[in-house]
């Protein structure tokens, strides 16, 4: 089916077919849509909620899209604020809950600002639902739920791709990746999370154009790393990142150590625990993730930290060097860096048993450092039974 035909003849999927239940939609998103409708605007739920609901998964977010412009949304919907420069969106807050509201994007190239390398820098051209459908990244993310009749509107064949478990780019993938290289990471994440196969040209370009990730800001790389590895599928995603030559651009300090059997076992044991905690709805912390990912580089510089004779000052000095090198590619916020360093430094404190153990127990970073110690032992390090000793102290 051609895109032109899809543009004028969208497929309408009835509720009896897609099985999305109205009662599963966030009340906050329903309220946003009601307020926009009362103000005379159209509004739909789009993206991840629709996609995941069709697949029988529990959606994380419930995003709204509308023909109202950002300033009109702010007037029509209570407790909202406009954010973003590259593409303005609106956040509606209810308590701690934030509903993201975006305006239909236009297919017009007018007033679009790109870098010399083709990366989209700014795009606040607004259009209609048909235009918006063809501006999204992948077909499975371009499905619109009309909450009035619970029908899904599909302009690009996304519903069929979901049924066939295929990830397909809207338009030429090489052009879409050049517009925003983060789409390369999103392709890998969706492949792992949703157990999809990549359409052949898309798959070729994920590897061929992975070098475009160098153009992403270091701050955005940090945020994307968290999305990739704290989403419940980190083991699979890390393997796919290696497969598609992505780790050298996202985690260059870590990349070489993934080829070491010992270091790979340590990192993947941590990722396995992370995925398990995600499934159990337990807290996941960026500091623990990066303390694991950068640990092999620290050991390479410092030597094995399995003796209480190692000076904490030496760990601190080398930690600063490792973090500085990593931050050239992927900037970690200062407060997270502080937590990483404390977790590493406490590895020596935890070996000094039973000296001052009561003080160590009260340290704010004790639990993270203790979990890190157990991870090291689980991965094959001999730490003289320190893990069992601390476990007994915690239980007593």
C-alpha positions as CSV (number, residue, x, y, z in Angstrom):
1,X,0.0,0.0,0.0
2,X,1.5,3.4,-1.0
3,X,2.0,6.2,1.4
4,X,-0.2,8.5,-0.7
5,X,-3.1,6.1,-0.4
6,X,-2.5,5.8,3.3
7,X,-2.5,9.5,3.6
8,X,-6.0,9.9,2.2
9,X,-7.4,6.6,3.4
10,X,-6.3,5.9,6.9
11,X,-7.2,2.5,8.4
12,X,-9.7,2.7,11.2
13,X,-9.2,-0.1,13.8
14,X,-12.3,-0.7,15.9
15,X,-12.2,-1.2,19.7
16,X,-13.4,-4.8,19.2
17,X,-10.2,-5.4,17.2
18,X,-7.5,-3.5,19.1
19,X,-9.0,-4.3,22.6
20,X,-7.8,-1.1,24.3
21,X,-10.1,-0.4,27.2
22,X,-11.2,3.2,28.1
23,X,-10.8,2.5,31.8
24,X,-7.1,1.9,31.3
25,X,-6.5,5.4,30.0
26,X,-5.0,7.8,32.6
27,X,-7.6,10.0,34.1
28,X,-5.2,12.9,33.7
29,X,-5.0,12.4,30.0
30,X,-8.8,12.1,29.7
31,X,-9.1,15.4,31.6
32,X,-6.6,17.1,29.2
33,X,-8.5,15.8,26.2
34,X,-11.9,17.0,27.7
35,X,-10.5,20.5,28.3
36,X,-9.2,20.7,24.8
37,X,-12.4,19.4,23.3
38,X,-14.4,22.0,25.3
39,X,-12.2,24.7,23.9
40,X,-13.0,23.5,20.4
41,X,-9.9,21.5,19.6
42,X,-9.3,18.0,18.5
43,X,-7.2,15.8,20.7
44,X,-6.0,12.2,20.6
45,X,-3.8,9.8,22.6
46,X,-0.7,8.9,20.5
47,X,2.5,6.8,20.6
48,X,3.6,4.5,23.4
49,X,0.3,4.1,25.2
50,X,-1.5,3.0,22.0
51,X,1.4,0.8,20.8
52,X,1.9,-1.0,24.2
53,X,-1.8,-1.4,24.8
54,X,-2.3,-3.1,21.5
55,X,0.6,-5.5,22.4
56,X,-1.0,-6.3,25.7
57,X,1.8,-4.5,27.7
58,X,1.4,-2.0,30.5
59,X,2.0,1.5,29.1
60,X,4.3,3.9,30.9
61,X,3.0,7.2,29.6
62,X,-0.2,8.5,28.1
63,X,0.8,11.4,25.7
64,X,-1.8,13.7,24.0
65,X,-1.6,15.3,20.6
66,X,-3.8,18.1,19.4
67,X,-4.4,20.7,16.7
68,X,-4.2,23.4,19.4
69,X,-0.9,25.4,19.3
70,X,1.2,25.5,22.5
71,X,-0.1,28.9,23.6
72,X,-3.7,27.8,22.9
73,X,-3.1,24.6,25.0
74,X,-1.8,26.7,27.8
75,X,-5.0,28.7,27.8
76,X,-7.3,25.8,27.5
77,X,-5.7,23.3,30.0
78,X,-5.2,24.0,33.6
79,X,-1.7,23.9,35.3
80,X,0.4,23.8,32.2
81,X,3.7,25.2,31.0
82,X,5.4,25.3,27.6
83,X,8.9,23.7,27.4
84,X,11.4,23.0,24.7
85,X,13.1,25.0,21.9
86,X,13.7,22.3,19.2
87,X,10.0,21.5,19.3
88,X,7.7,23.2,21.8
89,X,5.5,20.9,23.9
90,X,3.3,21.5,26.9
91,X,3.4,19.8,30.3
92,X,0.1,19.5,32.2
93,X,0.7,18.7,35.9
94,X,-1.7,17.0,38.3
95,X,0.2,16.4,41.6
96,X,3.3,14.6,40.6
97,X,1.8,13.3,37.4
98,X,2.8,15.1,34.2
99,X,0.9,14.6,30.9
100,X,2.8,15.6,27.8
101,X,0.8,17.5,25.1
102,X,2.2,18.2,21.7
103,X,0.8,20.0,18.6
104,X,0.4,18.3,15.2
105,X,3.6,18.8,13.3
106,X,3.6,20.0,9.7
107,X,5.2,18.3,6.7
108,X,6.3,21.8,5.5
109,X,10.1,22.5,5.4
110,X,9.5,26.2,6.0
111,X,11.3,27.6,9.1
112,X,13.0,24.3,9.9
113,X,16.5,24.8,11.2
114,X,19.1,22.1,10.6
115,X,22.8,21.8,11.3
116,X,25.4,21.5,8.5
117,X,25.2,17.7,9.0
118,X,21.4,17.6,8.6
119,X,20.5,17.3,12.3
120,X,17.1,18.9,13.1
121,X,17.8,21.9,15.5
122,X,14.4,23.5,15.5
123,X,11.0,22.7,14.1
124,X,7.9,24.5,15.3
125,X,5.8,24.2,12.1
126,X,2.4,23.0,13.0
127,X,-0.1,21.1,10.8
128,X,-2.9,18.5,10.9
129,X,-3.2,14.9,12.0
130,X,-2.2,13.5,8.5
131,X,1.0,15.7,8.4
132,X,1.8,14.7,12.0
133,X,1.5,11.0,11.3
134,X,4.2,11.2,8.6
135,X,6.5,13.2,10.8
136,X,6.9,10.5,13.5
137,X,9.8,8.2,13.6
138,X,8.4,4.6,13.3
139,X,5.1,3.4,12.0
140,X,4.3,1.7,15.3
141,X,4.5,5.1,17.1
142,X,2.1,6.8,14.7
143,X,-1.2,5.3,15.9
144,X,-3.9,7.8,17.2
145,X,-6.5,6.8,19.7
146,X,-9.8,8.7,19.5
147,X,-11.2,8.5,23.0
148,X,-14.7,9.5,22.0
149,X,-15.3,6.3,20.0
150,X,-12.2,4.3,21.1
151,X,-11.1,3.9,17.4
152,X,-7.4,3.8,16.4
153,X,-6.5,5.9,13.3
154,X,-3.6,4.5,11.3
155,X,-2.2,6.5,8.3
156,X,1.1,4.6,7.9
157,X,0.4,0.8,8.4
158,X,1.6,0.8,12.0
159,X,-1.1,-1.5,13.2
160,X,-0.1,-4.2,10.7
161,X,3.6,-3.8,11.6
162,X,2.7,-4.3,15.2
163,X,0.9,-7.5,14.3
164,X,3.9,-8.7,12.3
165,X,6.3,-7.6,15.0
166,X,8.3,-5.4,12.6
167,X,9.9,-2.0,13.3
168,X,9.7,0.2,10.2
169,X,10.8,3.8,9.7
170,X,8.4,6.4,8.3
171,X,10.2,7.6,5.2
172,X,13.8,6.8,4.5
173,X,15.6,5.7,7.6
174,X,18.9,7.3,6.6
175,X,17.2,10.7,6.4
176,X,15.3,10.2,9.7
177,X,18.5,9.1,11.5
178,X,20.4,12.2,10.1
179,X,17.6,14.5,11.4
180,X,17.9,13.0,14.9
181,X,20.5,10.3,15.6
182,X,18.8,9.4,18.8
183,X,16.3,7.5,16.6
184,X,19.1,4.9,16.2
185,X,19.0,4.3,19.9
186,X,15.2,4.2,20.0
187,X,15.3,1.6,17.2
188,X,17.5,-0.6,19.4
189,X,15.4,0.0,22.5
190,X,12.1,-0.9,20.7
191,X,13.6,-4.0,19.1
192,X,14.6,-5.3,22.6
193,X,11.7,-4.1,24.6
194,X,9.0,-5.2,22.1
195,X,10.8,-8.2,20.6
196,X,10.6,-6.8,17.1
197,X,12.6,-7.5,14.0
198,X,14.1,-4.5,12.1
199,X,13.0,-3.9,8.6
200,X,16.0,-4.7,6.4
201,X,17.0,-1.1,5.3
202,X,16.4,0.2,8.8
203,X,18.7,-2.5,10.2
204,X,21.5,-1.7,7.8
205,X,21.3,2.0,8.6
206,X,21.3,1.4,12.4
207,X,24.9,0.1,12.0
208,X,26.0,2.1,9.0
209,X,25.0,5.5,10.6
210,X,25.8,4.8,14.2
211,X,28.7,7.3,13.9
212,X,26.0,10.0,13.8
213,X,25.7,9.5,17.6
214,X,28.8,11.6,17.9
215,X,26.7,14.6,17.1
216,X,24.5,14.2,20.1
217,X,25.3,16.5,23.1
218,X,26.9,14.8,26.1
219,X,24.0,15.7,28.3
220,X,21.5,14.0,26.0
221,X,23.7,10.9,25.7
222,X,23.5,10.6,29.5
223,X,19.7,10.8,29.4
224,X,19.5,8.3,26.6
225,X,21.8,5.9,28.4
226,X,19.4,5.9,31.3
227,X,16.4,5.2,29.0
228,X,18.3,2.3,27.4
229,X,19.6,0.6,30.5
230,X,17.0,1.4,33.2
231,X,14.0,0.3,31.3
232,X,13.9,-3.4,32.2
233,X,15.6,-4.8,29.2
234,X,19.2,-3.7,29.8
235,X,20.9,-7.1,29.1
236,X,19.3,-7.4,25.7
237,X,19.8,-3.8,24.9
238,X,23.5,-3.8,25.8
239,X,24.0,-6.9,23.6
240,X,22.2,-5.1,20.7
241,X,24.3,-2.0,21.3
242,X,27.4,-4.0,20.8
243,X,25.9,-5.8,17.8
244,X,25.1,-2.5,16.0
245,X,28.4,-0.7,17.0
246,X,26.7,1.8,19.3
247,X,28.7,1.3,22.5
248,X,31.7,3.1,21.2
249,X,29.7,6.3,20.8
250,X,27.5,6.0,23.9
251,X,29.9,4.3,26.4
252,X,33.4,4.5,24.9
253,X,35.1,4.1,28.3
254,X,33.2,0.9,28.9
255,X,33.2,-0.6,25.4
256,X,36.6,-2.3,25.5
257,X,35.9,-4.0,28.8
258,X,32.8,-5.8,27.4
259,X,35.2,-8.0,25.5
260,X,36.8,-9.2,28.8
261,X,35.1,-12.3,30.2
262,X,35.6,-11.2,33.8
263,X,34.4,-7.6,33.2
264,X,31.5,-8.6,31.0
265,X,30.3,-11.1,33.7
266,X,30.4,-8.3,36.3
267,X,28.5,-5.8,34.1
268,X,25.9,-8.2,32.9
269,X,25.3,-9.6,36.5
270,X,24.5,-6.0,37.4
271,X,22.2,-5.5,34.4
272,X,20.4,-8.7,35.3
273,X,19.8,-7.4,38.8
274,X,18.7,-4.1,37.3
275,X,16.1,-5.7,35.1
276,X,14.8,-7.8,38.0
277,X,14.5,-4.7,40.2
278,X,12.6,-2.9,37.3
279,X,10.1,-5.8,37.1
280,X,9.6,-5.6,40.9
281,X,9.0,-1.8,40.7
282,X,12.1,-1.2,42.9
283,X,14.2,1.9,42.8
284,X,16.8,2.2,40.1
285,X,19.6,4.7,40.5
286,X,21.8,6.2,37.8
287,X,24.8,6.4,40.2
288,X,24.8,2.6,40.7
289,X,24.5,2.0,37.0
290,X,27.5,4.2,36.1
291,X,29.5,2.9,39.1
292,X,29.2,-0.5,37.5
293,X,29.8,0.6,33.9
294,X,33.0,2.5,34.8
295,X,34.3,0.1,37.5
296,X,36.5,-1.9,35.1
297,X,38.2,1.3,33.9
298,X,38.9,2.2,37.6
299,X,40.3,-1.2,38.4
300,X,42.5,-1.0,35.3
301,X,44.0,2.2,36.5
302,X,44.1,1.4,40.3
303,X,44.6,-2.3,40.5
304,X,42.4,-4.8,42.3
305,X,40.6,-3.2,45.3
306,X,40.5,-6.3,47.4
307,X,42.8,-5.1,50.2
308,X,42.1,-2.6,53.0
309,X,45.7,-1.4,52.5
310,X,44.6,0.5,49.3
311,X,44.5,4.2,50.1
312,X,41.1,5.9,49.5
313,X,43.0,9.0,48.2
314,X,44.3,6.8,45.3
315,X,40.8,5.7,44.5
316,X,39.5,9.2,44.6
317,X,42.3,10.5,42.4
318,X,41.8,7.8,39.7
319,X,38.0,8.1,39.9
320,X,38.3,11.8,39.0
321,X,40.3,10.9,35.9
322,X,37.9,8.2,34.8
323,X,34.9,10.4,35.3
324,X,36.6,13.3,33.5
325,X,37.3,11.1,30.5
326,X,33.8,9.7,30.4
327,X,32.3,13.2,30.7
328,X,33.9,14.2,27.4
329,X,31.5,11.9,25.7
330,X,28.6,11.5,28.1
331,X,28.3,14.1,30.9
332,X,27.2,12.7,34.3
333,X,25.6,15.3,36.7
334,X,27.9,16.3,39.5
335,X,25.6,14.9,42.3
336,X,25.7,11.5,40.5
337,X,29.5,11.7,40.1
338,X,29.7,12.3,43.9
339,X,27.6,9.2,44.6
340,X,29.7,7.1,42.2
341,X,32.9,8.1,43.9
342,X,31.5,7.4,47.4
343,X,30.3,3.9,46.3
344,X,33.8,3.1,45.0
345,X,35.6,4.6,48.0
346,X,33.5,2.6,50.4
347,X,34.6,-0.6,48.9
348,X,37.8,-0.2,51.0
349,X,35.8,0.9,54.0
350,X,33.7,-2.3,53.8
351,X,36.9,-4.4,53.9
352,X,38.0,-2.8,57.2
353,X,36.1,-5.1,59.4
354,X,35.3,-5.0,62.3
355,X,37.0,-1.5,62.5
356,X,34.4,1.3,62.9
357,X,31.7,-0.8,61.4
358,X,28.9,1.1,63.2
359,X,30.1,4.4,61.5
360,X,30.2,2.7,58.1
361,X,26.6,1.3,58.6
362,X,25.4,4.9,59.1
363,X,27.0,6.2,55.9
364,X,24.3,7.5,53.4
365,X,26.0,5.5,50.6
366,X,26.3,2.3,52.7
367,X,23.4,0.4,51.0
368,X,24.7,1.1,47.5
369,X,28.2,0.2,48.4
370,X,27.1,-3.0,50.2
371,X,25.1,-4.1,47.1
372,X,28.1,-3.3,45.0
373,X,30.3,-5.4,47.2
374,X,27.9,-8.4,46.9
375,X,27.9,-7.9,43.1
376,X,31.7,-8.1,43.0
377,X,31.6,-11.3,45.1
378,X,28.9,-12.8,42.9
379,X,31.0,-12.1,39.8
380,X,33.9,-14.1,41.2
381,X,36.0,-11.7,43.3
382,X,37.4,-13.1,46.6
383,X,36.9,-10.4,49.2
384,X,37.6,-12.6,52.3
385,X,33.9,-13.1,53.1
386,X,33.2,-9.4,53.6
387,X,29.8,-9.7,52.0
388,X,28.6,-12.4,54.4
389,X,30.1,-10.5,57.4
390,X,28.1,-7.3,56.5
391,X,25.0,-9.3,55.7
392,X,25.1,-10.8,59.2
393,X,25.6,-7.3,60.8
394,X,22.6,-5.9,58.9
395,X,20.4,-8.8,60.0
396,X,21.5,-8.7,63.7
